[in-house]
Amino acid sequence: MNSTQKQEALKAIEQFTIQKEKAAKSSTGIDELKGKWTLTQLHILALISDYPTEANNTFLSRNLHITKPAVTKAVKLLLEKKMIVREHKEGDRKSVYYCLTDEGKKLALLHEELHMKAEQRYYDLFEEFNKEELTVITTFLKRWTETISEENRK
């Protein structure tokens, strides 16, 4: 790869990052209905919806690849806004599990619908690339993710 190709790739990454940040700040439909929610909070709702008997801090931390304190912070607002409630399993008063309220179920469903639309946009975009190109894209994104993760651990 020559210097010009590297510069073009860097420019594409910069533009991607800028557009991704703009998209994150723009309204998604959720903002008007429920206020501002983080992606972590929305993913917590989705996991509670998908695994209603397993959703505790350890489960959420492991599945979202975030720390338990990060889960606690995200869950706090969901509890305050009555999107979820704390419950205990019968015979186990020590462990805390989370369940969706009716409002939480609505928000989880809306998140799922938006997630499916976004996924479809990606699949449509993938059609523009052949198998080898998709392999290169996937390899690059995995390596970039690893690099970012390593930087975050420092």
TORNUGU-390546 format. One record per residue: residue in one letter; chain; x negated, y, z of N, C-alpha, C in turn. Coordinates in nm, 2 decimals. Last residue first. Layout:
BEGIN
NODE/A/A/X/Y/Z/X/Y/Z/X/Y/Z .
...
//
This chain:
BEGIN
NODE/K/A/0.52/0.10/2.87/0.40/0.17/2.92/0.43/0.27/3.02 .
NODE/R/A/0.75/0.01/2.77/0.70/-0.06/2.89/0.58/0.01/2.95 .
NODE/N/A/0.79/0.15/2.54/0.88/0.18/2.65/0.83/0.11/2.78 .
NODE/E/A/0.60/0.03/2.37/0.58/0.17/2.41/0.67/0.20/2.53 .
NODE/E/A/0.72/-0.22/2.33/0.59/-0.21/2.40/0.57/-0.07/2.45 .
NODE/S/A/0.95/-0.14/2.19/0.97/-0.20/2.33/0.83/-0.20/2.40 .
NODE/I/A/0.84/-0.04/1.96/0.91/0.05/2.04/0.92/-0.01/2.18 .
NODE/T/A/0.73/-0.28/1.86/0.65/-0.17/1.89/0.71/-0.07/1.98 .
NODE/E/A/0.97/-0.44/1.83/0.86/-0.48/1.92/0.77/-0.36/1.96 .
NODE/T/A/1.09/-0.28/1.63/1.16/-0.30/1.76/1.06/-0.34/1.86 .
NODE/W/A/0.91/-0.32/1.42/0.93/-0.19/1.47/0.99/-0.19/1.61 .
NODE/R/A/0.94/-0.60/1.38/0.81/-0.55/1.42/0.82/-0.41/1.48 .
NODE/K/A/1.21/-0.60/1.29/1.17/-0.67/1.41/1.04/-0.62/1.46 .
NODE/L/A/1.18/-0.44/1.06/1.27/-0.39/1.17/1.23/-0.47/1.30 .
NODE/F/A/1.01/-0.60/0.90/0.97/-0.46/0.94/1.05/-0.42/1.06 .
NODE/T/A/1.17/-0.83/0.86/1.04/-0.84/0.93/0.99/-0.70/0.98 .
NODE/T/A/1.39/-0.72/0.72/1.41/-0.78/0.85/1.27/-0.79/0.93 .
NODE/I/A/1.26/-0.63/0.49/1.33/-0.54/0.57/1.35/-0.59/0.71 .
NODE/V/A/1.17/-0.88/0.39/1.07/-0.77/0.42/1.14/-0.67/0.52 .
NODE/T/A/1.42/-1.01/0.35/1.32/-1.07/0.44/1.21/-0.96/0.48 .
NODE/L/A/1.53/-0.84/0.16/1.59/-0.85/0.29/1.50/-0.91/0.39 .
NODE/E/A/1.36/-0.90/-0.06/1.36/-0.76/0.00/1.42/-0.76/0.14 .
NODE/E/A/1.42/-1.17/-0.10/1.29/-1.13/-0.06/1.28/-0.99/0.00 .
NODE/K/A/1.70/-1.15/-0.18/1.65/-1.23/-0.06/1.52/-1.19/-0.01 .
NODE/N/A/1.78/-0.81/-0.28/1.76/-0.96/-0.30/1.71/-1.02/-0.17 .
NODE/F/A/2.03/-0.57/-0.21/1.89/-0.62/-0.20/1.89/-0.77/-0.22 .
NODE/E/A/2.29/-0.49/-0.19/2.20/-0.42/-0.29/2.06/-0.47/-0.29 .
NODE/E/A/2.40/-0.62/0.01/2.43/-0.67/-0.12/2.34/-0.60/-0.23 .
NODE/F/A/2.36/-0.47/0.24/2.27/-0.59/0.21/2.29/-0.64/0.07 .
NODE/L/A/2.58/-0.30/0.23/2.44/-0.25/0.20/2.35/-0.36/0.16 .
NODE/D/A/2.77/-0.47/0.33/2.79/-0.41/0.19/2.65/-0.36/0.14 .
NODE/Y/A/2.67/-0.52/0.58/2.68/-0.63/0.49/2.70/-0.58/0.34 .
NODE/Y/A/2.70/-0.26/0.69/2.57/-0.32/0.68/2.57/-0.43/0.57 .
NODE/R/A/2.98/-0.23/0.69/2.90/-0.14/0.61/2.76/-0.19/0.59 .
NODE/Q/A/3.05/-0.44/0.86/3.08/-0.45/0.72/3.00/-0.35/0.64 .
NODE/E/A/2.95/-0.32/1.10/2.89/-0.45/1.05/2.92/-0.47/0.90 .
NODE/A/A/3.13/-0.11/1.13/2.99/-0.08/1.11/2.92/-0.21/1.05 .
NODE/K/A/3.37/-0.26/1.17/3.36/-0.17/1.05/3.21/-0.14/1.02 .
NODE/M/A/3.31/-0.39/1.41/3.33/-0.47/1.29/3.32/-0.38/1.16 .
NODE/H/A/3.29/-0.17/1.58/3.17/-0.26/1.56/3.19/-0.34/1.43 .
NODE/L/A/3.55/-0.08/1.58/3.44/0.01/1.53/3.32/-0.07/1.50 .
NODE/E/A/3.67/-0.30/1.71/3.71/-0.26/1.57/3.60/-0.17/1.51 .
NODE/E/A/3.54/-0.30/1.96/3.52/-0.41/1.87/3.56/-0.38/1.72 .
NODE/H/A/3.63/-0.05/2.06/3.48/-0.07/2.03/3.46/-0.19/1.94 .
NODE/L/A/3.90/-0.12/2.09/3.86/-0.01/2.00/3.71/-0.02/1.96 .
NODE/L/A/3.87/-0.32/2.28/3.93/-0.35/2.15/3.89/-0.24/2.05 .
NODE/A/A/3.77/-0.17/2.50/3.70/-0.28/2.44/3.74/-0.32/2.30 .
NODE/L/A/3.99/0.01/2.54/3.86/0.06/2.49/3.77/-0.05/2.44 .
NODE/K/A/4.18/-0.18/2.62/4.21/-0.10/2.50/4.08/-0.04/2.45 .
NODE/K/A/4.06/-0.28/2.85/4.09/-0.37/2.74/4.11/-0.29/2.61 .
NODE/G/A/4.07/-0.06/3.01/3.94/-0.11/2.97/3.95/-0.21/2.85 .
NODE/E/A/4.34/-0.03/3.05/4.27/0.07/2.98/4.13/0.02/2.93 .
NODE/D/A/4.38/-0.27/3.20/4.45/-0.25/3.08/4.38/-0.14/2.99 .
NODE/T/A/4.04/-0.36/3.31/4.18/-0.31/3.34/4.25/-0.30/3.20 .
NODE/L/A/3.83/-0.64/3.32/3.88/-0.52/3.25/4.02/-0.49/3.30 .
NODE/C/A/3.61/-0.73/3.59/3.72/-0.76/3.50/3.77/-0.63/3.44 .
NODE/Y/A/3.31/-0.85/3.73/3.39/-0.74/3.67/3.50/-0.79/3.58 .
NODE/Y/A/3.20/-0.98/4.04/3.22/-1.00/3.90/3.31/-0.88/3.86 .
NODE/V/A/2.97/-1.04/4.30/3.07/-0.95/4.24/3.08/-0.97/4.09 .
NODE/S/A/2.92/-1.27/4.56/2.89/-1.23/4.42/3.01/-1.14/4.37 .
NODE/K/A/3.04/-1.33/4.81/2.91/-1.25/4.80/2.89/-1.19/4.66 .
NODE/R/A/3.25/-1.49/4.83/3.27/-1.35/4.86/3.15/-1.26/4.84 .
NODE/D/A/3.36/-1.75/4.69/3.23/-1.68/4.68/3.25/-1.53/4.70 .
NODE/G/A/3.62/-1.85/4.69/3.52/-1.92/4.76/3.38/-1.86/4.76 .
NODE/E/A/3.69/-1.71/4.38/3.75/-1.78/4.50/3.63/-1.87/4.56 .
NODE/K/A/3.49/-1.43/4.30/3.55/-1.57/4.26/3.59/-1.63/4.39 .
NODE/H/A/3.59/-1.09/4.32/3.51/-1.20/4.37/3.58/-1.33/4.33 .
NODE/E/A/3.57/-0.79/4.13/3.64/-0.90/4.19/3.54/-1.00/4.24 .
NODE/R/A/3.61/-0.45/4.03/3.53/-0.56/4.09/3.62/-0.67/4.14 .
NODE/V/A/3.73/-0.34/3.71/3.75/-0.35/3.86/3.65/-0.46/3.90 .
NODE/I/A/3.72/-0.09/3.45/3.69/-0.22/3.51/3.72/-0.22/3.66 .
NODE/M/A/3.81/0.16/3.41/3.80/0.07/3.29/3.78/-0.07/3.33 .
NODE/K/A/3.82/0.37/3.60/3.92/0.26/3.60/3.93/0.18/3.47 .
NODE/K/A/3.62/0.55/3.63/3.73/0.58/3.53/3.83/0.47/3.51 .
NODE/E/A/3.46/0.41/3.81/3.53/0.54/3.85/3.64/0.57/3.75 .
NODE/L/A/3.38/0.19/3.65/3.46/0.17/3.77/3.53/0.30/3.81 .
NODE/L/A/3.23/0.33/3.46/3.34/0.24/3.42/3.43/0.21/3.54 .
NODE/L/A/3.04/0.45/3.62/3.14/0.53/3.56/3.26/0.45/3.51 .
NODE/K/A/2.90/0.20/3.71/2.95/0.30/3.80/3.06/0.39/3.74 .
NODE/V/A/2.79/0.07/3.50/2.91/0.02/3.55/2.98/0.12/3.64 .
NODE/A/A/2.55/0.21/3.46/2.65/0.21/3.35/2.79/0.17/3.40 .
NODE/K/A/2.41/0.15/3.70/2.44/0.29/3.66/2.55/0.29/3.56 .
NODE/T/A/2.40/-0.13/3.68/2.47/-0.07/3.80/2.51/0.08/3.76 .
NODE/V/A/2.23/-0.16/3.46/2.37/-0.21/3.46/2.45/-0.14/3.56 .
NODE/A/A/2.00/-0.05/3.56/2.06/0.02/3.44/2.21/-0.03/3.43 .
NODE/P/A/1.94/-0.23/3.76/1.98/-0.09/3.80/2.04/-0.02/3.68 .
NODE/K/A/1.88/-0.46/3.59/2.00/-0.46/3.68/2.04/-0.32/3.73 .
NODE/T/A/1.77/-0.36/3.26/1.75/-0.39/3.40/1.88/-0.39/3.48 .
NODE/I/A/1.87/-0.53/2.96/1.84/-0.41/3.03/1.82/-0.45/3.18 .
NODE/H/A/1.98/-0.71/2.78/1.83/-0.69/2.78/1.80/-0.56/2.84 .
NODE/L/A/2.23/-0.79/2.78/2.21/-0.66/2.72/2.06/-0.63/2.71 .
NODE/N/A/2.21/-1.04/2.91/2.27/-1.03/2.77/2.25/-0.90/2.70 .
NODE/R/A/2.10/-0.97/3.16/2.04/-1.07/3.07/2.08/-1.06/2.93 .
NODE/S/A/2.29/-0.79/3.26/2.15/-0.75/3.24/2.08/-0.84/3.14 .
NODE/L/A/2.52/-0.95/3.28/2.52/-0.83/3.19/2.37/-0.78/3.16 .
NODE/F/A/2.44/-1.14/3.46/2.48/-1.18/3.33/2.47/-1.06/3.23 .
NODE/T/A/2.39/-0.97/3.69/2.28/-1.06/3.63/2.31/-1.10/3.49 .
NODE/N/A/2.64/-0.85/3.74/2.52/-0.77/3.70/2.41/-0.86/3.64 .
NODE/N/A/2.89/-1.06/3.57/2.83/-0.99/3.69/2.70/-0.92/3.65 .
NODE/A/A/3.10/-1.23/3.40/3.05/-1.09/3.40/3.01/-1.03/3.53 .
NODE/E/A/3.23/-1.47/3.37/3.08/-1.47/3.40/3.02/-1.33/3.42 .
NODE/T/A/3.49/-1.46/3.30/3.46/-1.53/3.42/3.31/-1.53/3.46 .
NODE/P/A/3.50/-1.33/3.05/3.57/-1.27/3.17/3.53/-1.34/3.30 .
NODE/Y/A/3.35/-1.27/2.80/3.31/-1.37/2.90/3.37/-1.32/3.04 .
NODE/D/A/3.46/-1.07/2.64/3.43/-1.20/2.58/3.40/-1.31/2.68 .
NODE/S/A/3.50/-0.86/2.82/3.61/-0.91/2.74/3.58/-1.05/2.69 .
NODE/I/A/3.24/-0.82/2.90/3.34/-0.86/3.00/3.46/-0.92/2.93 .
NODE/L/A/3.12/-0.74/2.66/3.08/-0.87/2.72/3.18/-0.92/2.82 .
NODE/A/A/3.26/-0.50/2.61/3.27/-0.61/2.51/3.23/-0.74/2.58 .
NODE/L/A/3.17/-0.35/2.83/3.32/-0.38/2.81/3.34/-0.50/2.72 .
NODE/I/A/2.90/-0.34/2.76/2.94/-0.40/2.89/3.09/-0.44/2.88 .
NODE/H/A/2.92/-0.19/2.53/2.87/-0.33/2.52/2.91/-0.40/2.65 .
NODE/L/A/2.99/0.06/2.65/3.08/-0.01/2.55/3.05/-0.16/2.53 .
NODE/Q/A/2.77/0.11/2.80/2.90/0.09/2.87/3.00/0.02/2.77 .
NODE/T/A/2.58/0.13/2.60/2.56/0.03/2.70/2.70/0.01/2.77 .
NODE/L/A/2.66/0.36/2.46/2.67/0.23/2.39/2.66/0.11/2.50 .
NODE/T/A/2.86/0.56/2.68/2.73/0.52/2.62/2.75/0.39/2.55 .
NODE/W/A/3.13/0.78/2.61/3.08/0.65/2.67/2.95/0.62/2.60 .
NODE/K/A/3.34/1.05/2.67/3.21/1.01/2.62/3.16/0.88/2.69 .
NODE/G/A/3.69/1.00/2.62/3.58/1.07/2.68/3.45/1.01/2.62 .
NODE/K/A/3.89/0.86/2.50/3.85/0.82/2.63/3.74/0.91/2.69 .
NODE/L/A/3.97/0.97/2.25/4.06/0.88/2.33/4.02/0.87/2.47 .
NODE/E/A/3.76/1.11/2.14/3.88/1.17/2.15/3.98/1.10/2.24 .
NODE/D/A/3.55/0.91/2.14/3.54/1.03/2.21/3.67/1.10/2.24 .
NODE/I/A/3.62/0.72/1.96/3.63/0.68/2.10/3.63/0.81/2.18 .
NODE/G/A/3.57/0.84/1.72/3.71/0.80/1.75/3.73/0.77/1.90 .
NODE/T/A/3.32/0.93/1.70/3.35/0.80/1.65/3.49/0.75/1.66 .
NODE/S/A/3.16/1.24/1.63/3.27/1.17/1.69/3.29/1.03/1.62 .
NODE/S/A/2.80/1.25/1.65/2.93/1.28/1.59/3.04/1.19/1.65 .
NODE/K/A/2.57/1.15/1.77/2.63/1.27/1.83/2.77/1.30/1.77 .
NODE/A/A/2.51/0.94/1.60/2.54/0.91/1.74/2.60/1.03/1.81 .
NODE/A/A/2.46/1.07/1.36/2.57/0.99/1.37/2.61/0.96/1.52 .
NODE/K/A/2.22/1.20/1.44/2.34/1.28/1.40/2.46/1.20/1.41 .
NODE/E/A/2.06/0.98/1.47/2.08/1.07/1.58/2.21/1.15/1.56 .
NODE/K/A/2.06/0.88/1.21/2.11/0.80/1.31/2.14/0.88/1.44 .
NODE/Q/A/1.93/1.09/1.07/2.07/1.06/1.04/2.13/0.98/1.15 .
NODE/I/A/1.67/1.08/1.20/1.75/1.20/1.20/1.90/1.17/1.18 .
NODE/T/A/1.59/0.82/1.12/1.61/0.85/1.26/1.69/0.98/1.28 .
NODE/F/A/1.59/0.84/0.84/1.68/0.75/0.90/1.70/0.78/1.05 .
NODE/Q/A/1.39/1.03/0.81/1.52/1.07/0.77/1.62/0.97/0.83 .
NODE/E/A/1.17/0.88/0.91/1.21/1.01/0.98/1.35/1.05/0.94 .
NODE/I/A/1.16/0.68/0.72/1.19/0.65/0.87/1.23/0.77/0.94 .
NODE/A/A/1.10/0.82/0.49/1.23/0.75/0.50/1.26/0.71/0.64 .
NODE/K/A/0.84/0.91/0.57/0.95/1.01/0.54/1.09/0.94/0.55 .
NODE/L/A/0.71/0.67/0.57/0.72/0.75/0.69/0.83/0.85/0.68 .
NODE/A/A/0.73/0.60/0.30/0.79/0.51/0.40/0.81/0.59/0.53 .
NODE/E/A/0.58/0.81/0.19/0.72/0.79/0.15/0.80/0.70/0.25 .
NODE/Q/A/0.33/0.75/0.30/0.40/0.88/0.33/0.55/0.87/0.30 .
NODE/K/A/0.28/0.50/0.19/0.29/0.51/0.33/0.36/0.64/0.37 .
NODE/Q/A/0.27/0.58/-0.08/0.37/0.48/-0.04/0.39/0.49/0.11 .
NODE/T/A/0.04/0.74/-0.07/0.17/0.80/-0.11/0.28/0.71/-0.07 .
NODE/S/A/-0.16/0.55/0.00/-0.13/0.66/0.09/0.01/0.72/0.06 .
NODE/N/A/-0.06/0.21/-0.09/-0.15/0.33/-0.10/-0.09/0.44/-0.01 .
NODE/M/A/-0.09/-0.12/0.00/0.00/0.00/0.00/-0.09/0.12/0.00 .
//
